[in-house]
Amino acid sequence: MAQINFNYDALSGNYLFAEIARKISAYRAAHPDAKIIRLGIGDVTLPLAPAVVAAMHEAVDELSRAASFHGYGPERGYDFLAEAILQGEYRSRGVDLDLDEIFISDGSKCDVGNIQEIFAPESVVAVADPVYPVYLDSNVMAGRAGTKQSDGHYSSIVYLPCTAENNFAPSLPSRKADLIYLCSPNNPTGEVLSVEELTKWVAYARENDAVILYDSAYSSYIQDEKVPHSIYEIPGAKEVAVEFKSFSKTAGFTGVRCAFTVVPKALERSGRKLNDLWNRRQCTKFNGASYIVQRGAAAVYSPAGREETQGQIAYYMENARIIRTGLEEAGFTCYGGRNAPYIWWRLPGKIPSRVFFEKLLEECQVVGTPGVGFGPCGEGYLRLTAFGEREQTREAIGRIQKKFA
């Protein structure tokens, strides 16, 4: 008889954002005239940059002609995009990489979830708390998490609490960890890791033969130039870290789908290059991102593309300022919103974040994301995103101030 993977039974109910969507649908069905403003899921609202659209139109035209038609592309991605990434993301910041250390994909969520496949099942995993759910959930599915405890933590996971008391910068593990998930700028807290913090983590990984899985999907939102945009700005990081970056928020590709993962050839464990293992995995299970999408992504690094996408980022960061200052004017404490498009709102009193999520939806018709959905240490907070339309963002903060100030 076929058996299921019972590790799925250990997951915490429905996926966080699917559950939020379900609750919104139920509320809308009960209140069809409600004008709901969504500041919960981090989905963009501005249209694609004109330079990106033009490049994709040109790519479509290429596919309409026999002489320039493209079928299957390289599993790693096309060199024209890898070259643009190398120059735009790394060489411009003093980081030297090779083309074959970059793997183009159709999204960082997939890569972050799939990377654990190349590591042994008994690997000890460390995750920040709170943090993006995919890091933990993918390892629960793989059987690395152990049993769920009464406080919401899993017995075999090493948790790295990120709280106001430690400025949301995770401390080194209390016990040895093999795989360490770090996210900067952090989703959900919106806080960043400094050079000093990342140097500490690189040193730990080198001393303990650990591997850092570094998600920098929001690096283009960093406003403080002293903050690293890549972990490879830290000496020695290429021997210990895999880095994930995405075009979803950088260029509004949430519905287009394109990202990349960097696996340096200097990164070896158990006598094997992780670059070779990830390449084997991708060649087996992935046929590459579409040619049209990759042409659009490459246009992000053109002069026009940079100017246009930077304008979009500035738009969202102004939304972040509006949210942050609006909450502060109402007497609330919040974090983030300065180097990331997320605002981490400390809730009044001891109200549970899921209860406040419902209250905010019912009384203000505004959607946020309950902090506990990102981990037990997220209880008492709500995440708001800056990806809404400007006037709706102002309206949402006005509703909140009127109701809760």
C-alpha positions as CSV (number, residue, x, y, z in Angstrom):
1,M,0.0,0.0,0.0
2,A,1.3,3.5,-0.9
3,Q,2.1,5.5,2.2
4,I,2.0,9.3,2.5
5,N,4.7,11.5,3.9
6,F,3.4,11.8,7.5
7,N,5.8,14.7,8.1
8,Y,3.0,16.9,6.5
9,D,0.9,16.1,9.6
10,A,3.4,18.0,11.7
11,L,2.8,21.3,9.8
12,S,1.0,24.1,11.5
13,G,-2.4,24.0,9.8
14,N,-2.8,25.9,6.5
15,Y,0.0,27.9,4.9
16,L,-0.1,31.4,6.5
17,F,-0.9,33.4,3.4
18,A,-3.4,30.9,2.1
19,E,-5.2,31.1,5.4
20,I,-5.3,34.9,5.3
21,A,-6.7,34.8,1.8
22,R,-9.4,32.4,3.0
23,K,-10.4,34.7,5.8
24,I,-10.6,37.7,3.5
25,S,-12.8,35.8,1.1
26,A,-15.1,34.8,3.9
27,Y,-15.3,38.4,5.2
28,R,-15.9,39.8,1.7
29,A,-18.7,37.2,1.1
30,A,-20.4,38.4,4.3
31,H,-19.8,42.1,3.6
32,P,-19.9,42.5,-0.2
33,D,-19.9,46.3,0.1
34,A,-16.8,46.6,2.3
35,K,-13.9,48.5,0.9
36,I,-11.0,46.3,2.0
37,I,-7.5,47.6,1.9
38,R,-4.8,44.9,1.8
39,L,-1.6,45.6,3.5
40,G,-1.0,41.9,4.4
41,I,0.5,39.8,1.7
42,G,3.6,41.4,0.1
43,D,2.3,41.6,-3.4
44,V,3.2,44.6,-5.6
45,T,0.7,47.0,-7.2
46,L,2.7,49.1,-9.7
47,P,2.9,47.9,-13.3
48,L,6.1,46.6,-14.8
49,A,8.7,49.1,-15.8
50,P,8.5,50.2,-19.4
51,A,12.0,49.0,-20.1
52,V,11.1,45.5,-18.9
53,V,7.9,45.4,-20.9
54,A,9.7,46.5,-24.1
55,A,12.3,43.8,-23.6
56,M,9.6,41.2,-23.1
57,H,7.7,42.3,-26.2
58,E,10.9,42.1,-28.2
59,A,11.5,38.6,-26.8
60,V,8.0,37.5,-27.9
61,D,8.7,38.8,-31.4
62,E,11.9,36.8,-31.4
63,L,10.0,33.6,-30.6
64,S,7.6,34.4,-33.5
65,R,10.4,34.0,-36.1
66,A,12.2,30.7,-37.0
67,A,15.6,32.4,-37.1
68,S,15.4,33.7,-33.6
69,F,13.2,31.1,-31.9
70,H,14.3,29.6,-28.6
71,G,13.1,26.3,-27.1
72,Y,14.5,24.8,-24.0
73,G,17.0,27.1,-22.4
74,P,20.0,26.3,-20.1
75,E,18.8,25.0,-16.7
76,R,21.2,27.4,-15.1
77,G,19.7,30.3,-17.1
78,Y,20.9,32.3,-20.1
79,D,24.4,33.9,-19.9
80,F,23.0,37.3,-20.9
81,L,21.0,37.5,-17.6
82,A,23.8,36.0,-15.5
83,E,26.2,38.6,-16.9
84,A,23.8,41.4,-16.1
85,I,23.3,40.0,-12.5
86,L,27.1,39.7,-12.0
87,Q,27.7,43.3,-13.0
88,G,24.5,44.8,-11.4
89,E,24.5,42.9,-8.1
90,Y,28.0,41.9,-7.4
91,R,30.9,43.4,-9.3
92,S,29.5,46.8,-8.7
93,R,29.8,46.1,-5.0
94,G,33.3,44.6,-5.2
95,V,32.2,40.9,-5.2
96,D,33.7,38.6,-7.8
97,L,31.7,35.6,-9.0
98,D,31.7,33.3,-12.0
99,L,28.8,32.9,-14.4
100,D,28.3,29.2,-13.5
101,E,27.9,30.1,-9.8
102,I,24.5,31.8,-10.7
103,F,21.4,29.8,-11.2
104,I,18.3,31.5,-12.7
105,S,15.0,30.2,-11.5
106,D,11.3,31.1,-11.5
107,G,11.2,32.3,-7.9
108,S,13.2,32.5,-4.6
109,K,10.4,30.8,-2.7
110,C,11.0,27.6,-4.8
111,D,14.7,27.8,-4.3
112,V,14.6,28.5,-0.6
113,G,12.2,25.6,-0.2
114,N,14.1,23.2,-2.4
115,I,17.7,23.8,-1.3
116,Q,17.3,21.6,1.7
117,E,17.1,18.6,-0.6
118,I,20.8,18.6,-1.2
119,F,21.6,18.2,2.5
120,A,21.4,15.1,4.7
121,P,18.1,14.4,6.5
122,E,19.8,14.5,9.9
123,S,21.1,18.0,9.4
124,V,20.3,20.3,12.3
125,V,18.4,23.4,11.1
126,A,18.5,26.9,12.7
127,V,15.9,29.5,11.8
128,A,15.2,33.0,13.1
129,D,12.0,33.5,15.0
130,P,10.0,35.2,13.6
131,V,10.8,34.7,9.9
132,Y,9.3,33.8,6.5
133,P,7.5,30.5,7.0
134,V,9.0,28.5,4.0
135,Y,12.3,28.0,5.7
136,L,10.7,26.1,8.6
137,D,7.9,24.4,6.7
138,S,10.1,22.9,4.0
139,N,12.2,21.3,6.7
140,V,9.1,20.1,8.6
141,M,8.1,18.4,5.4
142,A,11.5,16.8,5.1
143,G,11.3,15.4,8.6
144,R,14.0,17.5,10.3
145,A,11.7,19.4,12.7
146,G,10.9,16.8,15.3
147,T,7.7,17.2,17.3
148,K,5.7,20.3,17.8
149,Q,5.8,21.7,21.4
150,S,3.1,23.4,23.4
151,D,4.8,26.8,22.8
152,G,4.6,26.4,19.0
153,H,8.3,25.5,18.6
154,Y,9.6,22.2,17.1
155,S,11.8,20.0,19.2
156,S,14.6,19.5,16.7
157,I,14.8,23.0,15.3
158,V,17.3,25.5,16.7
159,Y,15.5,28.8,17.1
160,L,17.2,32.2,16.9
161,P,14.8,34.6,18.7
162,C,14.6,38.1,17.1
163,T,13.0,40.5,19.6
164,A,13.1,44.2,20.4
165,E,15.5,43.4,23.2
166,N,18.2,42.2,20.7
167,N,17.2,44.7,18.0
168,F,15.8,41.8,16.0
169,A,19.3,40.5,15.2
170,P,19.5,36.7,15.9
171,S,22.1,35.5,18.4
172,L,24.4,32.6,17.6
173,P,22.8,29.2,18.2
174,S,22.7,27.8,21.7
175,R,23.6,24.4,20.2
176,K,25.5,23.4,17.0
177,A,23.5,24.0,13.8
178,D,24.4,22.7,10.3
179,L,22.0,24.8,8.2
180,I,21.3,28.4,9.2
181,Y,18.6,30.4,7.5
182,L,19.2,34.1,7.6
183,C,17.1,36.8,6.0
184,S,18.2,40.5,5.6
185,P,16.3,42.7,5.2
186,N,14.2,40.5,7.3
187,N,10.7,39.4,6.5
188,P,8.7,40.2,8.6
189,T,10.5,42.6,10.9
190,G,11.9,44.8,8.2
191,E,15.2,45.0,10.1
192,V,18.7,44.4,8.6
193,L,22.0,42.7,9.6
194,S,25.0,44.9,9.8
195,V,28.5,44.1,8.6
196,E,29.5,43.2,12.2
197,E,26.5,40.9,12.6
198,L,27.1,39.1,9.3
199,T,30.9,38.8,10.0
200,K,29.9,37.0,13.3
201,W,27.7,34.5,11.4
202,V,30.3,33.8,8.7
203,A,32.9,33.1,11.4
204,Y,30.5,30.8,13.2
205,A,29.8,28.9,10.0
206,R,33.5,28.5,9.2
207,E,34.2,27.2,12.7
208,N,31.4,24.7,12.7
209,D,31.3,23.6,9.1
210,A,27.8,25.0,8.9
211,V,26.1,26.4,5.7
212,I,24.3,29.8,5.8
213,L,21.2,30.0,3.5
214,Y,21.0,33.7,3.1
215,D,17.8,35.2,1.7
216,S,18.3,38.8,0.5
217,A,15.2,39.1,-1.6
218,Y,14.7,42.7,-0.4
219,S,18.3,43.9,-0.7
220,S,17.3,46.6,-3.3
221,Y,15.2,48.3,-0.6
222,I,18.2,49.0,1.6
223,Q,18.7,52.7,2.0
224,D,21.7,52.7,4.3
225,E,24.8,52.1,2.2
226,K,26.7,50.8,5.3
227,V,24.4,47.8,5.3
228,P,25.6,44.9,3.1
229,H,23.4,44.1,0.1
230,S,25.0,40.6,-0.2
231,I,26.6,38.3,2.3
232,Y,29.5,37.9,-0.1
233,E,30.6,41.4,0.9
234,I,31.9,39.7,4.0
235,P,35.3,38.0,3.6
236,G,35.1,34.2,3.7
237,A,31.4,34.1,2.9
238,K,31.8,32.3,-0.4
239,E,33.1,29.2,1.6
240,V,30.0,29.1,3.8
241,A,27.0,30.7,2.2
242,V,24.3,30.2,-0.5
243,E,22.5,33.4,-1.4
244,F,19.0,33.9,-2.8
245,K,17.7,37.0,-4.6
246,S,14.5,37.8,-6.4
247,F,13.1,40.1,-9.0
248,S,9.6,39.9,-7.4
249,K,9.9,43.0,-5.3
250,T,12.9,44.6,-7.0
251,A,11.1,44.9,-10.3
252,G,7.5,43.9,-9.6
253,F,7.9,40.3,-10.9
254,T,5.5,38.7,-8.4
255,G,3.3,37.5,-11.3
256,V,6.1,37.2,-13.8
257,R,8.4,34.9,-11.7
258,C,12.2,35.2,-11.9
259,A,14.9,34.9,-9.3
260,F,18.4,33.6,-8.9
261,T,20.5,31.6,-6.4
262,V,24.2,31.9,-6.0
263,V,26.1,28.7,-5.0
264,P,29.9,29.5,-5.0
265,K,32.2,26.7,-6.2
266,A,34.3,27.4,-3.1
267,L,31.5,26.0,-0.9
268,E,32.2,22.3,-0.2
269,R,30.9,19.9,2.4
270,S,31.6,16.2,2.8
271,G,34.1,16.5,0.0
272,R,31.5,17.6,-2.5
273,K,30.9,21.0,-4.2
274,L,27.4,22.3,-3.4
275,N,27.5,24.0,-6.8
276,D,27.6,20.5,-8.5
277,L,24.8,19.1,-6.3
278,W,22.5,22.1,-6.9
279,N,23.2,21.9,-10.6
280,R,22.3,18.2,-10.6
281,R,19.1,18.9,-8.7
282,Q,18.1,21.7,-11.1
283,C,18.9,19.7,-14.2
284,T,16.8,16.9,-12.9
285,K,13.8,18.8,-11.7
286,F,13.8,22.1,-13.5
287,N,13.7,23.2,-17.1
288,G,14.7,26.8,-16.6
289,A,12.8,30.1,-16.5
290,S,11.3,31.2,-19.7
291,Y,13.3,33.1,-22.3
292,I,10.8,36.0,-22.3
293,V,11.0,36.4,-18.6
294,Q,14.8,36.3,-18.5
295,R,15.0,39.0,-21.2
296,G,12.7,41.1,-19.1
297,A,14.9,40.5,-16.0
298,A,18.0,41.5,-17.9
299,A,16.4,44.8,-18.8
300,V,16.2,45.6,-15.1
301,Y,19.9,46.3,-15.2
302,S,19.8,48.6,-18.3
303,P,20.1,52.3,-17.6
304,A,16.4,52.9,-18.2
305,G,15.4,49.8,-16.3
306,R,17.5,50.8,-13.2
307,E,16.0,54.3,-13.2
308,E,12.4,53.0,-13.6
309,T,12.7,50.2,-11.0
310,Q,14.4,52.5,-8.5
311,G,11.5,54.8,-8.9
312,Q,9.1,52.0,-8.0
313,I,11.2,51.1,-5.0
314,A,11.2,54.8,-3.9
315,Y,7.4,54.8,-4.2
316,Y,7.0,51.8,-2.0
317,M,9.5,53.1,0.5
318,E,7.5,56.4,0.8
319,N,4.5,54.2,1.5
320,A,6.6,52.5,4.3
321,R,7.3,56.0,5.7
322,I,3.6,56.9,5.7
323,I,2.7,53.7,7.5
324,R,5.5,53.9,10.1
325,T,5.1,57.6,10.9
326,G,1.3,57.3,10.9
327,L,1.4,54.5,13.5
328,E,4.0,56.4,15.6
329,E,1.8,59.5,15.5
330,A,-1.0,57.3,16.8
331,G,1.2,56.3,19.8
332,F,2.3,52.9,18.6
333,T,5.7,51.4,18.6
334,C,6.9,49.9,15.3
335,Y,10.0,48.7,13.6
336,G,11.3,48.3,10.0
337,G,10.1,50.5,7.1
338,R,13.5,52.2,6.8
339,N,15.5,49.6,4.8
340,A,12.7,47.3,3.9
341,P,9.1,47.5,2.7
342,Y,7.7,45.9,5.9
343,I,6.6,47.5,9.1
344,W,6.5,45.4,12.3
345,W,3.7,46.9,14.5
346,R,3.8,46.2,18.2
347,L,0.2,45.6,19.2
348,P,-1.4,47.4,22.1
349,G,-1.9,45.4,25.4
350,K,-1.6,41.7,25.2
351,I,-4.0,41.1,22.4
352,P,-3.1,38.0,20.4
353,S,-2.0,38.9,16.8
354,R,-4.6,36.6,15.2
355,V,-7.4,38.3,17.3
356,F,-6.1,41.7,16.3
357,F,-6.0,40.6,12.6
358,E,-9.7,39.9,12.9
359,K,-10.4,43.1,14.7
360,L,-8.5,45.2,12.2
361,L,-10.4,43.5,9.3
362,E,-13.8,43.9,11.1
363,E,-13.4,47.4,12.4
364,C,-11.2,49.1,9.8
365,Q,-11.5,46.8,6.7
366,V,-7.7,46.8,6.7
367,V,-5.7,43.5,6.2
368,G,-2.4,42.9,8.0
369,T,-0.5,39.7,8.7
370,P,-0.6,38.3,12.3
371,G,2.9,38.1,13.7
372,V,2.5,34.7,15.2
373,G,2.2,33.3,11.7
374,F,5.9,33.9,11.3
375,G,6.8,32.1,14.5
376,P,6.0,32.2,18.3
377,C,8.3,35.2,18.8
378,G,6.1,37.1,16.4
379,E,3.2,37.0,18.9
380,G,2.1,40.5,19.8
381,Y,3.0,42.0,16.4
382,L,1.3,42.6,13.1
383,R,3.1,43.0,9.8
384,L,2.0,45.6,7.4
385,T,3.4,45.9,3.8
386,A,4.2,49.0,1.8
387,F,3.2,47.5,-1.5
388,G,-0.3,49.1,-1.7
389,E,-1.5,52.0,-3.8
390,R,-0.5,55.4,-2.3
391,E,-4.0,56.7,-1.6
392,Q,-5.2,53.4,-0.2
393,T,-2.2,53.3,2.1
394,R,-3.0,56.8,3.4
395,E,-6.6,55.8,3.8
396,A,-5.7,52.6,5.7
397,I,-3.5,54.5,8.2
398,G,-6.2,57.2,8.6
399,R,-8.7,54.4,9.5
400,I,-6.3,52.9,12.0
401,Q,-5.6,56.3,13.6
402,K,-9.3,57.1,13.8
403,K,-10.1,53.8,15.4
404,F,-7.2,53.1,17.7
405,A,-5.4,56.4,18.5
